[in-house]
């Protein structure tokens, strides 16, 4: 597989170390039921694809996005309590922790792609 330097999960530490990324892209899809015909990861799959394609396009224009891994967890306010769903009780705490880590990485911006 060709390395996509804008996808965190596909790249190496050496590439991350040597690249000055400008923005982080956080796909935020939920793990939840989607009736009988779609997988639980539907939101996650869609968000990851949209984030990766967006990053690919701007990477070609010499912008430097970095797509982080999808969280796979949703907001408990939207929970339906279906078996197998994953939610964080303190979504805001998770986002605050992430922002702290990204600020330490000297990124200029964060784009969150919620449930594309």
N, C-alpha and C positions, 0 to 999 in steps of 0.2 A: 504494500500500500504506500502510495506517495505521501510524504509528510505534508500536512497542512499546518503551517506554522501559526495560523490564527486560531486553531482548535487546540485548547489546552490538553485535552485527553490524547491527542494524536502526536504531540510534539515531545521533545526531550528537554531536560533541564538545561543543557548547554544552549539550546536555541532560545529558551526563555531568558536565560542569563544575558545573552548577547543581543536581544531585541528590545528596543525601546517602544513598548506598547503605549498607545494614547488613550485607549478606551477599553473597558471591559464590557462584554455582552453577557448577560445572565439570562439564559432561557429558564423560565419558571413554569413548568407544567406540573399538573397534579397527577397523582396516581389514584384514579377513581373509576368507578363503574361507568360504562358507556353502553347501556342496554346489552343485548345479547350478541351483537354482531361486531363490536369493536373491542380491542384490548384495553386493559386498565391503563396502559402507558400511552394512550392516544394523544393526550395533551403534551406529554413529554416528547414524544416522537415529532409532533408538529412543531413545537417550539424549537427543538434542537435543529431541525431541518431549516426552518426560517432563519434562525440565528446564524447557522453555518453558511447558508447561501448569501445572506446579507454581508457577512464578514468577507467571504470570498470576493464579492464584487468590490468592496471598498479597499481590500488588500491590493487588488490589481491596480488601483489608483494611487498606491503608495501611502495610504492611511494605514494605521497599525492597530486594528482591533484584536482583542483576545477573547474568544468565546470560552466561558467557563462551563463546567459540567452543570447539567440541569439538576435542580434540587429533587424533583420527583415527589415533592410534598405540597399539599395545598393548605388553604386557609380553613380552620375549623368552623368559621362562620358559614361556610358553604357545604359543610359535611352532611352527608346523607346517611352515615353510619352503615354503609354497605360493607359486607365482608371483604377484606383485602385492601381497603382504601387507606392511604397514609396522609396524616395531617400533623402539623406542628401546632401546639397550643400557643406558642409565643413566636409567631411568624415575624413580628417586629423585632424581637431580640435577635433572631437569626439574620435578618437583613442588617441590623446594626453591627453585628459581628463581621459580616461580610464587608460592609463599607469600611470598617476599621482596617481589615486586612488589605483591601484594595488601595486604601490611602497609603498604607505602608509600602505598597508596591509602586507608588508614584504614578498612578494612572490618573489621567485628567477627568475622565467621565465614566459613568456607569449607565448602561441601558438595560433595563429589565424588560423582558419580553413575556408578559404574563398571559398564560393560556391563549396563545395565538389563536 
